[in-house]
């Protein structure tokens, strides 16, 4: 890991459970490596269908669960061997935005409490006057007026307002990284563009990196710099977000992209891949390419786990279709 790495996932594997029939348990994430730069703020999207390991990755990055194997390192320090001061700094500098904006609120308190709690915990304000000023500034940064939201209860606000208040709460702590797990999936379509714009501003105006967890490739394309495609806990394709979505190489990525709805219902979904969904056990055999049971290009070689090869447009692809390109010299 270089000195300019903020958060580093080093060959991380996460398995849950385990019994006599399946001693390894259910593998949610397998041998994943990902580095987030400290010097160049970016938005990295983690995409895949339900059960691909996206939320597990978010929970590992937030130190909510300890990896079964590998390490998650923040500024050179393993998350699970930090001193109390290092953990306090980490808790301030790495913030989370979750899927349901209502779930983070206590319905018996006004939104003021949500904003005041981190300021008290980290002693950000000398007195109530300064605390009020900091709250107003944070709300203004996400396009809200303090007079319209402070003093109100969660049920009196729209979903978009609640989600933007969560973003404002994160900004109060001046974080280095925000882990956003499906932050717009429960918000009306009319409000999503506004929230996504605010998320991009975190990178552009405040120098904050984002780990953007999503199943929606359309929004990933809209705001992300880099994207990792997960399938059953393994990375199958990684590269520049626009490149991967416009020129998908792995058959699974092609399937995801072909499923993006087109604005003209009269037009067919070009390049759509019709693949029958085969029932797979979450704790089943993980030998070979995990997508081979659904892949239209399956070959005998697919019984062995593929290496990472160079795709036609510069991305990295874990698929034997690209073995003639050779394995890339350096990981992206």
NULO-583182 format. One line per field, with one value per atom (N, C-alpha, C): y negated, z negated, x; residue in three letters. Coordinates in steps of 0.1 Angstrom, whole numbers, always signed. Each point is the difference from the previous one (the first is absolute). Example, Ala and Ser with C-alpha at 12.3 -4.5 7.8 and 13.67 -1.06 7.14 Angstrom:
BEGIN
north	(+57|-12|-12|-11|-11|-11);
up	(-78|+0|+0|+7|+0|-8);
east	(+132|-9|+9|-4|+9|-8);
aa	(ala|ala|ala|ser|ser|ser);
END
This chain:
BEGIN
north	(+12|-12|-12|-10|-12|-10|-10|-9|-9|-1|-9|+8|+12|+7|-2|-4|-3|+13|+8|+12|+11|+11|+11|+13|+7|+14|+9|+8|+9|+14|+6|+14|+4|-8|+2|+11|+9|+10|-1|+1|+0|+12|+8|+12|-1|+5|+0|+14|+3|+13|+11|+11|+12|+11|+12|+12|+13|+11|+13|+2|-4|+3|-11|-12|-10|-8|+6|-6|-14|-3|-13|-11|+4|-10|-6|-10|-7|-11|+1|-10|-12|-12|-12|-8|+1|-8|+9|+0|+9|-7|+0|-5|-13|-9|-14|-9|-7|-11|-13|-10|-14|-10|-10|-11|-13|-9|-13|-10|-9|-10|-10|-5|-11|-13|+0|-13|-4|+9|-3|+5|-9|+4|+6|+11|+6|+7|+4|+8|+13|+10|+14|+8|+5|+7|+15|+6|+14|+5|+7|+4|+15|+4|+14|+3|+11|+3|+4|+2|+3|+13|+0|+12|+0|-11|+0|-3|-6|-3|-15|-8|-15|-5|+3|-5|+6|+12|+6|-8|-4|-9|-13|-6|-13|+2|+11|+3|+3|+6|+2|-13|-9|-13|-9|+2|-7|+7|+11|+7|+5|+4|+5|+16|+6|+14|+1|+11|+3|+10|-2|+10|+13|+11|+13|+2|-6|+0|-13|-3|-13|-11|-13|-11|-12|-8|-14|-10|-8|-9|-15|-8|-14|-8|-8|-8|+9|+12|+8|+9|-2|+8|+9|+13|+9|-5|+1|-5|+7|+13|+8|+0|-8|-1|-15|-9|-14|-3|-11|-5|-7|-4|-7|-13|-8|-12|+2|+10|+3|+4|+7|+4|-12|-9|-12|-9|-1|-8|+7|+13|+8|-2|+0|-1|-14|-10|-13|-2|+6|-2|+9|+11|+9|+0|-5|-1|+9|+2|+8|-7|+4|-4|+13|+3|+13|-2|+12|+1|-7|+2|-5|-13|-12|-12|-1|+7|-1|+8|+11|+9|-6|-10|-6|-10|-3|-10|+6|-6|+4|-9|+6|-7|-10|+3|-9|-12|-2|-11|-8|-13|-8|+3|-5|+3|-8|-10|-7|+10|+10|+9|+8|+4|+8|-8|-13|-8|-4|-1|-4|+11|+12|+12|+1|+0|+1|-12|-12|-11|+1|+5|+2|+11|+11|+11|-3|-9|-4|-14|-6|-14|-10|-1|-8|-15|-2|-13|-4|-13|-5|-2|-4|-3|+2|-3|+3|-10|-12|-9|+5|+5|+5|+12|+9|+12|-3|-10|-4|-5|-8|-5|+11|+10|+12|+8|+1|+8|-8|-13|-7|+0|+0|+0|+14|+11|+13|+2|-5|+2|-8|-12|-8|+7|+7|+7|+11|+6|+10|-5|-14|-6|-1|+0|-2|-12|-6|-12|+4|-4|+4|-3|-11|-4|+10|+7|+10|+13|+4|+14|+0|-9|+1|-2|+8|-1|+9|+7|+9|+14|+9|+14|+7|+12|+7|+2|+3|+3|-13|-11|-13|-4|+8|-3|+11|-4|+9|+9|+11|+10|-7|-9|-7|-9|-7|-9|+8|+12|+8|+5|+4|+5|-11|-12|-11|-4|+1|-3|+10|+13|+10|-4|-5|-5|-12|-9|-12|+5|+10|+5|+5|+7|+5|-12|-10|-12|-7|+0|-6|+5|+13|+6|-1|-6|-2|+13|+10|+13|+1|+10|+3|+9|+9|+10|+2|+1|+4|+13|+9|+13|-2|+0|-3|+13|+7|+13|-2|+1|-2|-13|-12|-12|-6|+4|-5|+10|+12|+11|-2|-6|-2|-14|-8|-14|-1|-8|-2|-4|+5|-2|-15|-8|-15|-6|+7|-6|+6|+11|+7|-9|-7|-8|-10|-6|-10|+6|+12|+7|+3|+6|+4|-12|-11|-13|-4|+1|-3|+9|+13|+10|-4|-4|-4|-12|-9|-12|+3|+11|+4|+2|+6|+3|-13|-7|-12|-12|-3|-12|+2|+12|+3|+10|+6|+9|+13|+5|+12|+11|+11|+12|+8|+7|+8|+14|+9|+14|+2|+0|+0|+14|+5|+14|-1|+7|-1|+12|+3|+10|-7|-14|-8|-5|+6|-4|-14|-4|-13|-11|+1|-10|+2|+12|+2|-7|+1|-6|-15|-5|-15|-6|+6|-7|+6|+13|+7|-2|+1|-1|+14|+9|+14|+9|+12|+10|+14|+7|+14|+8|+10|+8|+13|+2|+12|+11|+12|+11|+11|+2|+10|-1|-13|-3|-1|+2|-2|-12|-6|-11|+6|-3|+6|-10|-13|-11|-12|-8|-12|-9|-13|-10|-13|-9|-13|+2|-7|+3|-2|-11|-2|+11|+4|+10|+14|+4|+12|+1|-11|+0|-1|-8|-2|+12|+6|+12|+11|+6|+11|+12|+7|+11|+13|+1|+12|+4|+12|+3|-4|+0|-4|-15|-8|-14|-3|+7|-2|+3|+10|+2|-11|-6|-11|-12|-3|-12|+2|+12|+2|-2|+1|-1|-15|-9|-14|-5|-4|-5|-11|+1|-11|-10|-13|-9|+1|+7|+2|+14|+3|+14|+7|-8|+6|+7|-4|+5|+12|+10|+12|-3|+8|-2|+6|-8|+5|+8|+11|+8|+7|+1|+7|+14|+6|+13|+8|+10|+8|+12|+0|+10|+6|+12|+6|+0|-4|+0|+14|+5|+14|-2|+8|-1|+5|-9|+2|-1|+9|+0|-11|-8|-11|+6|+12|+7|+11|+0|+11|-1|+9|+1|-13|-4|-13|+3|+12|+2|-5|-5|-4|-14|-3|-13|+2|-9|+1|-3|-7|-3|+10|+11|+9|+7|+1|+7|-8|-13|-9|-6|+3|-7|+7|-8|+5|+4|-3|+2|+11|+7|+10|+9|+3|+8|+10|+11|+10|-7|-10|-7|-7|-3|-8|+8|+13|+8|-4|-7|-6|-15|-6|-14|-8|-9|-8|-10|-4|-11|-13|-11|-13|-3|-3|-3|-14|-5|-14|+1|-9|-1|-8|-1|-7|-15|-5|-15|-4|+8|-4|+5|+5|+5|+14|+5|+13|+10|+11|+10|+14|+6|+13|+10|+2|+9|+5|+13|+7|-5|-7|-6|-10|-5|-11|+5|+13|+5|-3|-1|-3|-14|-9|-13|+0|+11|+2|-7|+4|-6|-14|-11|-13|-1|-8|-1|-5|-10|-6|+0|+3|-1|-14|-2|-13|-5);
up	(+0|+0|+0|+9|+1|-11|-2|-11|+2|+13|+3|+1|-6|+0|-12|+2|-11|-6|+7|-4|+9|-5|+8|-4|+9|-2|+6|-9|+4|+0|+12|+1|-10|-1|-10|+4|-9|+1|-12|+2|-11|+2|-10|+0|-13|+2|-12|-3|-13|-4|+2|+3|+1|-8|+5|-8|+6|-5|+4|+15|+6|+14|+9|-6|+7|-9|-3|-10|+4|+12|+4|-1|-2|-2|+14|+0|+12|+3|+11|+4|+6|-7|+6|+8|-3|+7|+1|+11|+2|+6|-8|+5|+7|-6|+7|-5|+10|-3|+7|-7|+4|-8|+7|-7|+4|-10|+2|-3|+9|-1|-10|-8|-9|+7|+11|+7|+11|+6|+11|-3|-5|-4|+12|-2|+11|-5|+10|-3|+6|-8|+4|-2|+11|-1|-2|-8|-2|+4|+11|+6|+2|+0|+2|-5|+4|-4|-15|-5|-14|-4|-11|-4|+5|+7|+6|-10|-11|-10|-2|+6|-1|-14|-7|-13|-10|+2|-8|+1|+12|+3|-8|+0|-7|-15|-5|-15|-4|+9|-3|+0|+9|+1|-12|-6|-12|-13|+1|-12|-8|+7|-7|-1|+9|-1|+2|-5|+1|+11|+10|+11|-5|+7|-3|+4|+10|+5|+6|+1|+5|-10|+5|-9|+7|-9|+5|-8|+7|-5|+2|-10|+1|-3|+9|-2|-6|+6|-4|-13|-6|-12|+2|-4|+0|-8|+5|-7|-14|+0|-12|-10|+2|-9|-3|+1|-2|-15|-3|-14|-1|-12|-3|+8|+0|+7|+15|+6|+14|+4|-9|+3|+0|-10|+0|+12|+5|+12|+12|+0|+11|+0|-12|-1|+5|-2|+5|+15|+5|+14|+10|-5|+9|-4|+8|-3|+9|-3|+7|+4|+11|+5|+4|-7|+3|+9|+4|+10|-5|-12|-5|-8|+5|-8|-13|+0|-12|-12|+4|-10|-10|+4|-9|-10|+2|-9|-11|-12|-11|+2|+2|+3|-11|-12|-12|-1|+8|-1|+13|-1|+12|+7|+12|+8|-6|-8|-7|-8|-6|-8|+8|+12|+9|+3|+2|+3|-12|-11|-13|-6|+2|-6|+4|+13|+3|-4|+0|-5|-15|-7|-15|-2|+8|-1|+3|+10|+4|-4|-8|-6|+12|+9|+12|-3|-10|-2|-15|-2|-13|-8|+7|-7|+10|-4|+8|+12|-2|+11|+12|-4|+11|+6|-9|+6|+10|-3|+9|+13|-1|+12|+9|-7|+8|+7|-8|+6|+13|-2|+12|+12|-3|+11|+7|-8|+6|+8|-5|+7|+13|+0|+12|+11|-4|+9|+8|-6|+7|+5|+1|+6|-8|-14|-9|-8|-3|-8|-15|-9|-14|-5|+4|-5|+5|+11|+5|-6|-7|-5|-15|-5|-14|-9|-10|-9|+5|+11|+5|-3|+0|-2|+14|-1|+13|+9|-6|+8|+7|-4|+6|+12|+3|+11|+11|+12|+12|-1|+7|+1|+5|+10|+5|-11|-8|-10|-11|-4|-10|+4|+13|+5|+0|+4|+1|-14|-10|-14|-5|+5|-4|+6|+13|+6|-7|-4|-8|-13|-7|-12|+2|+11|+4|+2|+7|+3|-13|-10|-13|-5|+2|-5|+10|+11|+10|+3|+5|+2|+12|+1|+11|+10|-5|+8|-5|+9|-3|+7|-8|+6|+1|+13|+3|+5|-8|+4|+5|+13|+7|-4|+0|-6|+7|+12|+7|+4|-4|+5|-6|-12|-6|+2|+9|+2|+13|+1|+13|+11|+12|+11|+3|-4|+3|-9|-12|-9|+1|+8|+0|+7|+10|+7|-10|-8|-10|-10|-5|-10|+7|+12|+7|+3|+3|+2|-13|-11|-13|-3|+4|-3|+9|+12|+8|-5|-6|-6|-12|-7|-11|+5|+12|+6|+5|+8|+8|-9|-10|-8|-13|-6|-13|-1|+12|+0|-8|+0|-7|+10|-3|+9|-4|+9|-3|+5|-8|+4|+2|+12|+4|+3|-9|+1|+7|+11|+8|+8|+3|+10|+13|+0|+11|+9|+11|+9|+6|+1|+6|-9|-13|-10|-1|+0|-1|+12|+11|+12|-1|-7|-1|-9|-11|-9|-3|+5|-5|+9|-6|+8|+4|-10|+2|-5|+6|-4|-1|-11|-2|+2|+8|+2|-8|-10|-8|+4|+0|+2|-10|-9|-11|-8|-2|-9|+7|+13|+7|+10|+2|+9|+14|+9|+14|+10|-3|+9|-7|+3|-7|+10|-1|+9|-1|+9|+1|+2|-8|+0|+13|+7|+14|+9|+0|+9|-3|-13|-3|+4|-2|+2|+15|+7|+15|+8|-5|+7|-10|-5|-10|+7|-7|+5|-6|-13|-6|+3|+3|+3|-10|-13|-11|+1|+2|+2|+12|+11|+11|-3|-8|-5|-8|-9|-8|+8|+10|+8|+9|+5|+9|-7|-13|-8|-4|+4|-3|+9|-6|+9|+9|+12|+10|-1|+3|-1|+11|+11|+10|+0|-5|-1|+13|+11|+13|+5|-6|+5|-9|+7|-8|-8|-9|-8|+7|+7|+9|-8|+5|-7|-12|-2|-11|+0|-11|-1|-7|+7|-6|-7|-13|-8|-10|+0|-10|-13|-10|-14|-6|-3|-6|-15|-7|-15|-5|-8|-5|-15|-7|-15|-4|-9|-5|-6|-5|-7|+9|+13|+8|+5|+10|+5|+6|-4|+5|+9|+5|+9|+14|+7|+13|+1|+12|+2|-5|-9|-7|+9|+11|+10|+11|+0|+11|+1|-11|+1|+7|+2|+7|+13|+3|+10|+14|+10|+14|+7|-6|+6|-8|-8|-9|+8|-6|+7|-11|+4|-9|-10|+4|-8|-12|+1|-10|-13|+0|-12|-9|+5|-8|-1|-12|-2|+9|+8|+10|-7|+6|-4|+4|-4|+5|+13|+11|+13|+4|+10|+5|+9|-2|+9|+13|+9|+13|-2|-11|-2|-12|-5|-11|-14|-1|-13|-3|-12|-4|-1|+6|+1|-4|-9|-5|+9|+12|+10|+10|+3|+10|+14|+3|+13|+4|-11|+3|-3|-1|-4|+10|+13|+11|-2|-8|-3|-10|-8|-10|-13|-11|-13|+0|-5|-1|-9|+3|-8|-14|-1|-13|-2|-12|-3|+0|+4|+0|-14);
east	(+8|-8|+9|-3|+8|-5|+9|-3|-12|-4|-11|-13|-1|-12|-8|-13|-9|-6|-7|-6|+4|+4|+6|-6|-7|-5|+11|+6|+11|-4|-3|-4|-10|-11|-10|-10|-2|-11|-9|-13|-10|-9|-1|-9|-8|-13|-9|-5|-1|-5|+10|-5|+9|-6|+0|-5|+7|-4|+6|-1|-11|-3|+8|+1|+7|+9|+12|+9|+5|+0|+5|-11|-12|-11|-4|-7|-5|+10|+7|+10|-7|+0|-6|+9|+13|+11|+12|+7|+11|+12|+11|+13|-1|-6|-2|+11|+6|+10|-5|+1|-4|+6|+6|+7|-7|-2|-6|+11|+3|+11|-4|+11|-2|+2|+7|+4|-9|-7|-9|-14|-9|-14|-7|-7|-7|-12|-9|-12|+2|+0|+2|-13|-6|-13|+3|-8|+0|-14|+0|-13|-2|-12|-4|-14|-5|-14|+0|-12|-2|+8|+7|+7|+14|+5|+13|+11|-4|+10|+3|-9|+2|-1|-11|-2|+11|+4|+11|+12|+3|+12|-1|-12|-3|+2|-5|+1|+15|+7|+15|+7|-3|+6|-3|-12|-4|+4|+7|+4|-12|-11|-11|+1|+8|+4|+14|+6|+14|+2|+9|+2|+4|-4|+4|+15|+4|+14|+3|+13|+4|-1|+2|+0|-7|-6|-5|+9|+7|+10|-4|+0|-3|+13|+5|+12|+11|+2|+11|-3|-11|-3|-12|+2|-11|-12|-12|-12|-1|+4|-2|+11|+10|+11|+4|-10|+2|+0|+7|+0|-13|-4|-13|+0|+11|+1|-1|+6|+0|-15|-6|-14|-9|+2|-8|+2|+12|+3|-7|+1|-6|-16|-6|-14|-5|+9|-4|+2|+11|+4|-7|-6|-7|-15|-8|-14|-9|-12|-9|-13|-5|-14|-7|-11|-6|-12|-6|-11|-12|-4|-13|+3|-3|+3|-9|-11|-9|+6|+8|+4|+10|+7|+10|-6|-13|-6|-8|+0|-9|-12|-12|-12|-4|+5|-4|+9|+10|+9|-1|+3|+1|+13|+1|+13|+12|-3|+11|+9|-6|+7|+10|-4|+8|+13|-1|+11|+8|-6|+7|+8|-5|+7|+15|+3|+14|+9|-7|+8|+3|-9|+3|+11|-2|+9|+15|+1|+14|+4|-9|+3|+3|-9|+2|-4|-8|-5|+2|+3|+3|-13|-11|-13|-11|-12|-12|+0|+5|+0|+8|+12|+9|-5|-7|-6|-11|-8|-10|+6|+11|+6|+6|+6|+5|-11|-11|-11|-6|-1|-5|+9|+13|+10|-1|-1|+0|-13|-11|-13|+1|+6|+1|+8|+10|+9|-8|-10|-8|-13|-1|-12|-12|+1|-11|+1|-12|+0|-3|+8|-2|-14|-6|-13|-11|+3|-10|+1|+11|+2|+3|+7|+3|-12|-1|-12|-11|+2|-11|+4|-11|+2|+2|+6|+3|-12|-12|-12|-5|+5|-4|+8|+10|+9|-1|+3|+0|+12|+0|+11|+13|-2|+12|+6|-9|+5|+7|-6|+7|+13|+1|+13|+11|-5|+10|+5|-9|+4|+10|-1|+10|+14|-1|+12|+6|-8|+4|+7|-6|+6|+14|+2|+13|+10|-5|+9|+4|-8|+4|+13|+3|+12|+12|-2|+11|+7|-8|+6|+9|+8|+9|-7|-9|-7|-14|-9|-14|-4|-5|-5|-15|-4|-14|-6|-9|-6|-14|-1|-13|-7|+7|-6|-12|-3|-11|-11|+2|-9|-15|-1|-13|-6|+6|-4|-7|-10|-7|+9|-3|+9|+2|-10|+1|+11|+3|+9|+14|+1|+13|+11|-3|+10|+6|-9|+5|+9|-3|+9|+13|+0|+12|+9|-6|+7|+8|-7|+6|+11|-1|+11|+12|-2|+11|+7|-8|+6|+9|-3|+9|+14|+1|+13|+6|-8|+5|+3|-8|+1|+6|-1|+5|+11|+4|+11|-3|-12|-4|-2|+6|-2|-12|-6|-12|+1|-4|-2|-15|-4|-14|-5|-8|-6|-13|-2|-12|-3|-12|-4|-4|+0|-5|+12|+2|+12|-2|-13|-2|+5|-3|+6|+15|+5|+14|+7|-6|+6|+0|-11|-2|+11|+4|+8|+14|+2|+12|+12|+12|+13|+4|-2|+5|-11|-1|-10|+5|-4|+2|-13|+0|-12|+2|-9|+1|-10|+4|-9|+2|-9|+1|+13|+3|+11|+14|+0|+13|-1|+11|+1|+2|-9|+1|+4|-2|+5|+2|+11|+3|+7|-3|+6|-7|+3|-7|-15|-8|-14|-7|+4|-6|+4|+12|+5|-7|-1|-6|-14|-8|-14|-3|+8|-2|+6|+10|+6|+3|-11|+1|+7|+9|+7|-4|-1|-4|-15|-3|-14|-10|+4|-9|-2|+11|-2|-9|+2|-9|-14|-3|-14|-5|+8|-5|-3|+9|-1|-12|-2|-12|-13|+0|-12|-4|+9|-3|-12|-11|-11|+4|-5|+2|-12|+2|-11|-10|+3|-10|-5|-12|-5|-2|+0|-2|+13|+11|+13|+4|+6|+4|+13|+3|+12|+11|+8|+10|+11|+4|+10|-5|-13|-5|+4|+4|+4|-10|-7|-10|+7|+1|+6|-9|-3|-10|+7|-7|+5|-1|+11|+1|+0|-7|-1|+14|+6|+14|-1|+7|+1|+11|-4|+9|+13|-1|+11|+6|-3|+3|+15|+3|+14|+4|+12|+6|+12|+1|+12|-4|+10|-2|-6|-4|-8|-14|-4|-13|-11|+3|-11|-2|+8|-1|-13|-8|-13|-10|+3|-10|+6|+13|+7|-3|-3|-2|+13|+11|+13|+8|-6|+7|+9|+12|+10|+5|+6|+5|+10|+8|+9|-6|-13|-7|-2|+3|+0|+11|+10|+11|-2|+3|-1|+9|-6|+8|+9|+11|+8|-7|+6|-4|+7|-7|+5|-3|+7|-2|-12|-10|-11|+3|-9|+3|+1|-5|-1|+8|+9|+8|-4|-12|-5|+7|-2|+5|-12|+1|-11|+4|-7|+2|-8|+5|-7|+10|-2|+9|-2|-10|-2|+11|+7|+10|+14|+2|+13|+11|-5|+10|+6|-7|+6|+11|+0|+10|-4|+5|-3|+6|-7|+5|+12|+10|+12|-2|-10|-3|-15|-4|-14|-5|-13|-5|-5);
aa	(unk|unk|unk|unk|unk|unk|unk|unk|unk|unk|unk|unk|unk|unk|unk|unk|unk|unk|unk|unk|unk|unk|unk|unk|unk|unk|unk|unk|unk|unk|unk|unk|unk|unk|unk|unk|unk|unk|unk|unk|unk|unk|unk|unk|unk|unk|unk|unk|unk|unk|unk|unk|unk|unk|unk|unk|unk|unk|unk|unk|unk|unk|unk|unk|unk|unk|unk|unk|unk|unk|unk|unk|unk|unk|unk|unk|unk|unk|unk|unk|unk|unk|unk|unk|unk|unk|unk|unk|unk|unk|unk|unk|unk|unk|unk|unk|unk|unk|unk|unk|unk|unk|unk|unk|unk|unk|unk|unk|unk|unk|unk|unk|unk|unk|unk|unk|unk|unk|unk|unk|unk|unk|unk|unk|unk|unk|unk|unk|unk|unk|unk|unk|unk|unk|unk|unk|unk|unk|unk|unk|unk|unk|unk|unk|unk|unk|unk|unk|unk|unk|unk|unk|unk|unk|unk|unk|unk|unk|unk|unk|unk|unk|unk|unk|unk|unk|unk|unk|unk|unk|unk|unk|unk|unk|unk|unk|unk|unk|unk|unk|unk|unk|unk|unk|unk|unk|unk|unk|unk|unk|unk|unk|unk|unk|unk|unk|unk|unk|unk|unk|unk|unk|unk|unk|unk|unk|unk|unk|unk|unk|unk|unk|unk|unk|unk|unk|unk|unk|unk|unk|unk|unk|unk|unk|unk|unk|unk|unk|unk|unk|unk|unk|unk|unk|unk|unk|unk|unk|unk|unk|unk|unk|unk|unk|unk|unk|unk|unk|unk|unk|unk|unk|unk|unk|unk|unk|unk|unk|unk|unk|unk|unk|unk|unk|unk|unk|unk|unk|unk|unk|unk|unk|unk|unk|unk|unk|unk|unk|unk|unk|unk|unk|unk|unk|unk|unk|unk|unk|unk|unk|unk|unk|unk|unk|unk|unk|unk|unk|unk|unk|unk|unk|unk|unk|unk|unk|unk|unk|unk|unk|unk|unk|unk|unk|unk|unk|unk|unk|unk|unk|unk|unk|unk|unk|unk|unk|unk|unk|unk|unk|unk|unk|unk|unk|unk|unk|unk|unk|unk|unk|unk|unk|unk|unk|unk|unk|unk|unk|unk|unk|unk|unk|unk|unk|unk|unk|unk|unk|unk|unk|unk|unk|unk|unk|unk|unk|unk|unk|unk|unk|unk|unk|unk|unk|unk|unk|unk|unk|unk|unk|unk|unk|unk|unk|unk|unk|unk|unk|unk|unk|unk|unk|unk|unk|unk|unk|unk|unk|unk|unk|unk|unk|unk|unk|unk|unk|unk|unk|unk|unk|unk|unk|unk|unk|unk|unk|unk|unk|unk|unk|unk|unk|unk|unk|unk|unk|unk|unk|unk|unk|unk|unk|unk|unk|unk|unk|unk|unk|unk|unk|unk|unk|unk|unk|unk|unk|unk|unk|unk|unk|unk|unk|unk|unk|unk|unk|unk|unk|unk|unk|unk|unk|unk|unk|unk|unk|unk|unk|unk|unk|unk|unk|unk|unk|unk|unk|unk|unk|unk|unk|unk|unk|unk|unk|unk|unk|unk|unk|unk|unk|unk|unk|unk|unk|unk|unk|unk|unk|unk|unk|unk|unk|unk|unk|unk|unk|unk|unk|unk|unk|unk|unk|unk|unk|unk|unk|unk|unk|unk|unk|unk|unk|unk|unk|unk|unk|unk|unk|unk|unk|unk|unk|unk|unk|unk|unk|unk|unk|unk|unk|unk|unk|unk|unk|unk|unk|unk|unk|unk|unk|unk|unk|unk|unk|unk|unk|unk|unk|unk|unk|unk|unk|unk|unk|unk|unk|unk|unk|unk|unk|unk|unk|unk|unk|unk|unk|unk|unk|unk|unk|unk|unk|unk|unk|unk|unk|unk|unk|unk|unk|unk|unk|unk|unk|unk|unk|unk|unk|unk|unk|unk|unk|unk|unk|unk|unk|unk|unk|unk|unk|unk|unk|unk|unk|unk|unk|unk|unk|unk|unk|unk|unk|unk|unk|unk|unk|unk|unk|unk|unk|unk|unk|unk|unk|unk|unk|unk|unk|unk|unk|unk|unk|unk|unk|unk|unk|unk|unk|unk|unk|unk|unk|unk|unk|unk|unk|unk|unk|unk|unk|unk|unk|unk|unk|unk|unk|unk|unk|unk|unk|unk|unk|unk|unk|unk|unk|unk|unk|unk|unk|unk|unk|unk|unk|unk|unk|unk|unk|unk|unk|unk|unk|unk|unk|unk|unk|unk|unk|unk|unk|unk|unk|unk|unk|unk|unk|unk|unk|unk|unk|unk|unk|unk|unk|unk|unk|unk|unk|unk|unk|unk|unk|unk|unk|unk|unk|unk|unk|unk|unk|unk|unk|unk|unk|unk|unk|unk|unk|unk|unk|unk|unk|unk|unk|unk|unk|unk|unk|unk|unk|unk|unk|unk|unk|unk|unk|unk|unk|unk|unk|unk|unk|unk|unk|unk|unk|unk|unk|unk|unk|unk|unk|unk|unk|unk|unk|unk|unk|unk|unk|unk|unk|unk|unk|unk|unk|unk|unk|unk|unk|unk|unk|unk|unk|unk|unk|unk|unk|unk|unk|unk|unk|unk|unk|unk|unk|unk|unk|unk|unk|unk|unk|unk|unk|unk|unk|unk|unk|unk|unk|unk|unk|unk|unk|unk|unk|unk|unk|unk|unk|unk|unk|unk|unk|unk|unk|unk|unk|unk|unk|unk|unk|unk|unk|unk|unk|unk|unk|unk|unk|unk|unk|unk|unk|unk|unk|unk|unk|unk|unk|unk|unk|unk|unk|unk|unk|unk|unk|unk|unk|unk|unk|unk|unk|unk|unk|unk|unk|unk|unk|unk|unk|unk|unk|unk|unk|unk|unk|unk|unk|unk|unk|unk|unk|unk|unk|unk|unk|unk|unk|unk|unk|unk|unk|unk|unk|unk|unk|unk|unk|unk|unk|unk|unk|unk|unk|unk|unk|unk|unk|unk|unk|unk|unk|unk|unk|unk|unk|unk|unk|unk|unk|unk|unk|unk|unk|unk|unk|unk|unk|unk|unk|unk|unk|unk|unk|unk|unk|unk|unk|unk|unk|unk|unk|unk|unk|unk|unk|unk|unk|unk|unk|unk|unk|unk|unk|unk|unk|unk|unk|unk|unk|unk|unk|unk|unk|unk|unk|unk|unk|unk|unk|unk|unk|unk|unk|unk|unk|unk|unk|unk|unk|unk|unk|unk|unk);
END
